[in-house]
Amino acid sequence: MTTPFRLGRRQSYQWWFTGTAVAAGLGFYLLPTEKQTPELLISLLGSIAAFFHFLFAQHNSNTERFVALFKEFNARFDALNDDLNRIRELPANALMEPKDKQRLYDYFNLCAEEYLYFKGGYIDAEVWSSWLRGMAYFASSDGIRPIWDKELQQGSYYGFKLSLLPAAA
């Protein structure tokens, strides 16, 4: 699994850059005098600046990707939310209408896709944790849990498992 994306990581780049540049500058001045050329110092500092510029640009690109996914996933969830809450309140032994089962399958797919993108490092860990709590809320329903368990046994949800949910579920 890749390192989870974190929105807050952005602020740390300036400090890492400053620390690295200072350490490189100190290292430069520890060199013998004849090796302390302006070209070496400029190359060293330029390389450090280029590296941190790359990291910062990559973070900005990942942030844009995260925002797009976040908006899409939230819009899809918003479209399902009323039906999911209604289904959750049904008695566990109630016969579920086909359209209700389809809404659950849509939700299960949404959760699996969110997991896929989290696992790929595109979803902020704090957001993923919040989404897991929401999933646990629906998984705690005696009417929804068995259907979700049965669906997951087919192995078609990108490796998502209900064991990922907080223990309260």
N, C-alpha and C positions, 0 to 999 in steps of 0.2 A: 504494500500500500504506500502511496506517495505521502509526503508531508501535507497535512491539511492546509488549505488556504486560510489565511488569517488577514482580515481587513486591517487590523491594528499593527501589522508588521511594517507598514509604510513608514511610521515614525522612527523606526530603529535604523533605517538605512543611513540617515544623515549622521547618526552617532557612530555607526560602524565605519563610515567613510572617514570621518574626522579622526577617529582612533587609528585607523590603518594608515592614513596620510601622515599623522604625527609619528607613528612608529617607523614608517619608511624614512621620514626626514631624519629622525634620530639615528637610524641605521646608516643613512647616507653619511652623516657627519662622523660616524665611528670608523668609516673607511679611511685608509691612508690618504693623505692630502693629494697625492698625484692621481688618485682614482676619483676624486670629487670633481667631476666635470659637470658643467651646466647641462650638457646633453643627457647625461645619466640621470640627473635629478628631474629634468623635464620628462624624460621617458618614463621614469618610475612613477611620478605623480600623474602623468597622463594615462598610464596603464591602469592605475588604481581608479582614477576618475571614470575611465571608460567601463571598467568592470562594474562599478556601482551604478553608473548610468544604465547599463544593461539590466541589472537587477531591478532597478526602479521602474524601468520601462516594462519589464516583464510583469512586475507587480501591477502596474496600471492596466496592462492588457488583461491580466487575470481578474482584476476588479471589474472591468467592463464585461467580461464573460460572466462573472458571478452575478452582476446586476441584471443582465439579460435573463439568466436562468432563474434567478430569484423572482423576477417579475412574472415570468412564464409559469413557474410552479405555483406561485401564490394565486395567479388568475385561475389556473385549473382547479386549485383547491377551493377557491371562492365559489366556483360554479358547482362544486360537489357538496359544499358544507351543509346547506340546509337539508338536503336529502340524507346525508350521513348522520346528522343529528336525529332526524326523524327515524331512520332505520335503527339507530342505536337504542332508541326508546321502545322499540317493538319488543314484545315478550320473546324470550329465547326460543320457545317452541312454535312461534307463529310461522305460518307458511309465508315465505317471502315471494313477492311478485318478481317476475323475470326482469322488469326494469330496475327494481331495487338491487337485484344481484348484479346487474350490469353496472350500476353505479358503484357498487363495492369493487368490482373488477377494475373499473377505471381508477378508483382510489388506490387499489393495490399496485397497479401499474405506475401510478404517480409516485408512490412511496419507493418502489424499486428503482425508478429513474432518478429520484433524488439521491438514493443510496449510491447508484452508479457514478453520479457526478461528484458526490462527496468522496467516494473511494478514489476517484481520479484526481482529487485535489482541487476541485473547482468550487466547492461549497465551504464557506466559513464554518469552523468547528462549533462556534457558539450557535449559529443558525441551525446546524445539523442537530445539535443537542435539543434545541427547542422543538424542531420538527419531530424528533423521536418521542418527546413527551406528548405531543399531539397524537402521534400514531398509537402510543400506549393507551391513551384515552379511548380510542375506538377499539383497540385490541382487547380492552378489558370487558367489552360487551359480550355476554354469553351467546348472543345471536350472531355476532360478527366473527368472533375468534375461531369457531370451528370451520367456517367457510374459508377464512384466511389460512388456517393451518392446512386445510385440504389443498388449496391452491398452491401453497409453497412446496408441498410434497412433489409437485410436478417439475420443480426445478427450473421454472421459466421466469424467474424474477431477479436475474443478474446477481445471484448470490445473497440476496436479502433474506434475512431470517428474523423471526420474531424474538429470538434470543438477544438481538441487538437492542431491544427496547428496554427502558428502565425496569428494574425489578418489580416495581409496583404493578406492572401489567401482568 
